Amino acid sequence: MILTNLGIEKMGFKRLEEGERIEAIFRSIHIYKISGVKLDGLKSLLFHLTVYESPVQLSVGSDLNAMCRELVGEDFVDNLDEWERNKRSSPPYLVIMFGPTKNCSAVNCYHQRKDGILLTYNSFEQAKSGLKDISSKVLPSILTSLACEFSDPEHRADFEPIANFISGITSEGEKIEDICVDISASVTIQTSLCEKNLREKIERSAKLAERIIPRAAELFELGMQETDHLKAFLFFYLTIEISTHRNFKSIEHTARLESFIQPEPRIAESSLALFKIRNEYMKNIQDRFIWCAINIWDEITDSDVEEFKALKKIRDDVGHGARVSISREDVERVRTLAKRICQMSI
């Protein structure tokens, strides 16, 4: 519902006077609770990355206020201990920041000042929209790559969103802010990381984020956030399926066939043509998965292929309308395979 001008004014907003303008830069900030990882005494560790040609600042640590001070120059909350108790949250945390934007201005807009913050109503849409576009493009790849690098067969790393907001600073140094907070709790087994290991994992994650297929990353992130077992299973399975199709298309099939087949010289051309035709009709996801394992996924074994077949059967049963009970174990199995496929994407 769109508020009328009267409704906006009843909320305490008033229009800028003629000739007045507000100039500001904006940053998009995303805060996550990390589950399954324990940091060895690290309050805040800042990284400057580039993903899809977009600059990203990323902080990992146990002190959320210290992390935000390092990124934006101020605490996240006045009393962090009280905030963590009320929200049932605990370290470690991940903070990702995009921006700042170029200086932009608003005229004839509604505004008010409250608790030292300049509030505007439906203003600076171009700057905010640009930040949201970058976030939606880059965040899934970052979170998926981090989940891949921070997880191992014994420990699963999750990144639970607890806050995201677009924060602006005016040319006079006032703050403009739009914030939305949500919190969820979970219990996981943790693995401990020292600063050296953490740096190595973040650096590998940044490289992996640019290799992961964007749509596969989006689905993997949806799977991480989903609490319904069936939906989570399907998100992770689709991650495998999309990655398989894309990786299959990247294979130089003729060259790979020649390396496998050494026909008699008298019939070499016809033999290769025959196998090439067969390859072109390889549409089945299972065939393509095996062909990728043969050619480019060096870490995939026969047991992994059998695991994929079992997961595919669950997916097919769901698609055919069978009553299928998806367990947490099923979700973990498909997530584990999806993570490995993402890490091997080319």
N, C-alpha and C positions, 0 to 999 in steps of 0.2 A: 504494500500500500504506500502511495506517495503522499507525504504530508503536505498540507497547504501551508502557505506562508504564515498564516495565523498560528497553525499548529507548531511550526518551527519556532516562532517568536515566543509561544507559551513555554517552550523548553528553555527559554533564557537566551536565545540567539538574537542577534541584531545585525542588520546589514552594515557593510562598510560605507562610510560616507563617500560621496562623489570625489574622485581624485585620489582616494586612498587605495593602497594595494598591499598584499602580503606576499613577500618573497621568501622562498624556503627551498631546502634540499630534503630529500627523503631517503630512508633506508628501510628495507624489509628484513625483519628479524624473526627467526624460527627457533624455538627452544624445545629440546627433546630430553626426556629422561632415558638414560642408557641402562638396559637390563642385561645381565649376564656378563658384565665386565666390571672389574674392580681396578681403580687406578692407585698406584703406589705413591700416595702423598702428593699428587699433582693438583694444585689449586686451579691453575689455568695455563693452558698451552695453546698459543695462537698460531694458525696456519694461513698463509695467503696462497690461494689456488686459482687456477683458471680452468673452467670446464665449459666446453662448447663456446670458447672465446668469451665467456662471461667471467669477470673477476668475482671471486668468492672469498670471504673471510670466514674461517671456521675455528671455533674454540672448543676444546675438550677439557673438562676439569671437574673438581669436586665442589668448588665455591662459585655458585651461580652469579653472585654479586660481583666477584672479582672478574669473572669472565665478561660480564656486561660492561664493567668499567673499562676493560681493555678494548672492547669493541666500540662502545658508544659514549664512554666517558661518564657513566653514572650507574648506580646500583639498579638492579631489577626491582627489588622491593626494599623497604626500610628495615624490616626485621625478617631476615631469611629463615632463621630457626622457627619462628612462629608460622611463617608462610608454609614451610615444609610440613609442620605438624598439622596445620589446617587442611592442606591438600594431600596429606599422606604421601608425600613425595620424599625422595632421598637421592643423593648423588650416586654415580657421576652424571654429568649433563653434557649435552652437545648443543652448541649455539651456532647457527649458520646465518650469515648476514649478506645480503645483496645491496649494492649501492655504495656510496650515495649517488643520487641522480644529479643531473645538471640543475642549476638554479632555475626555478620556475615561479610564476606569479599568479595571483588570483585577485580579481577585482569584483566589486558588487556582490560579494559572497556573505553568507551568514557566519557569524563568529561569536565566541564568548571566551572569557578567561575564567578558569576554575582550578584552584589548587596549584597555581603556578604553571598551568598548561594552557596553551591557546588551542581552543577547539573550533574547528570549522565544520560546516555542514555541506556535504556533497561538493567539495571543492578539490582542486588539484587532481582531477580524475585521470588526466593523461599520465602524470607521474606515477600515480598509484597503479594504474592499469599496466604501465610498462614494467613495474616491479613484479606485479602478479604474473605477467607473461613469462618473465625470466624465471621466477620461482617455479612455476608449473612445468617449465621445460627442463630445468636443471636439478631440482630437488629429488625427483624419483631416482635419477642416476646416481646422485651422491649417496642417498640413503641405502640404495640397493648395493652399491659397491662397498660401503662401510659394513653393511650386514654380512656381505660375503667375506670380507677380510677379517672382521672381528670374530666370526664364528669358526668353530672347528667341530670335529665329530662328537666331542664330549660337551661342548658348550655352545649355546645359541645366543647371539646378541640381537637385541631388539631396541628399536628407537621409538619411544612413545611420545607423541606430540603433547606438550603441556601448555604451550603458549605460542602465539604468532601475532605480530603486530607490525604496522607501518608507522615508523617514527620520523617526524620531520623537525628540522631546526630552521628557524627563521633567520633572516639577515641580522636581526636584533638579538639573536641567541635564545629566543623562546622556543619551547617544545610544542609540537603538534603531534598528537598520538591517537591511534585507533587500535584497540586491543581486544582480543578474544581468547579466553582461557578455558582449557578443558584438562581434566586430569583422570588418569586411570591407574590402577595398581596391579602388580603381578609379582609372583615369586619365581625366581630362576636361580640356577646354579651359576656361580660367577667364576671367571678366569681372571687372573691378576696380570696387569700390564705395567711395566716400568716405562720411563720416558722414552728410552731408545726404541723399545718395541712399538710404542704408540706412534712415534714419528714414522717408523717404517711402514706401519699399517696405513696411516693417513696418506703417505706418499704413494703407496700402491693403490689405495682407493681412488685417489685423484686420477691416476692413469687408467684404472679400470672403468671409472665413470664415463670416460669418453669412448670406450670400446663397447660398452653395453648397449644393446639395441634399445632406443628410447621407449618404445611401446612395451618391450619386455620389462624394462625397469619400472614403468608405471604399474604394470600388473603385479610385479613382485612387491612393490611398496603397498599396494592395496591388500595383498595377501598378508603382509606383516601387520597391518592395522586391523584386519578383519577378525572378529571374535567367533563368528559362526563357522563351524568346521567345514561344512559343505562349500560355502562361498570361498573360504580360504584355500581349500583344496583346488577348486577350479581356477582361482587366480594364479596359483603356483604352477598348475598343469599348463595353463595357457602361456605362461612364461617360457616353459620348455618348448611348447609347440611353435610359438612365434620364433624363438631363437633357432630352433631346428630348421625351419623353412628358410630363414634368412641366411644361416650359415651354409645350408645346402646350395643356395644360389651363388655363393661366393667361391665354390669349388671349381677348379679348372677340370671339368669332367673328362674331356678327351685326353689330356695329359696324364691324369690319374689312371684312366683305363689302359693307356699305353704302358704304364709302369707295371700294371698287373698282368697284362696279356702280351704274350710274345708269339703271335701267330706265324705260320710259315710265310716266307716272303711272297710266295706265289699267290696267296689269298689274304695278305695282310690288310689291304684297303677294305675289302668286303667284310672281313672279320670285325675290324674296328667300327665300321659303319653299323653292323648288326648290334654290337654292344652299345653303341651310342644311341641307337633307336630305343633299346631297352631302357637305357638310363633316362631318356626323355620322358618315358612313361612311368617313371618312379614318382608317383604322386602320394602314395601312402605314407603317413607320418612315421610309421614304424620302419619302413624301408629307408626313408631319408635319415632317420635317427642313426640307424646302423651304418649307412654310407658316410655320415659325418664322423662317426666313431672310427671308421676305418681310415679316413683321410685327414681329419684335422683335430679331432678330440683325442689327443694322445693318452689322456688319463682314464678314458672310458674303457671298461673291461666287459667280458661276457656277463658277469654278474650284474653290472649296471644295466646292460641291455635287458636282462631278464627282469630287473626291477622296473624299468620303463614299461615293459610289456604288462606287468601286473598293475601299474598305475594307470596305464591306458585302458585296461579292462574295467577298472573302477569308473573312469571317465566315460567309457562307452555305456556301461550299465546305467549311469545317471542320465546320459543323453537318450537312452532308449526307454526311459520311464520306469526303470526298476526301482524298487524300494531299497535304497542303499544307505547303510549307517556309516557315516564317515567319522572315524575316531581321531583323537588327537595324534595318535601314532601315525595314522595315514597322512595327516597334514605335515608332520615332521618328516616323513619319508619323501613326500613330493617336494617339500621345501628344500631338503638337503640336495636332491638331484637338481632342482632348479638353480640353486646357488652354484653348484659345480659347473653347470652349463653356462651360466652367466659369466663365470670367471674364465671360461675357455672361449668366449665369443671373440670373433675376429672382425 
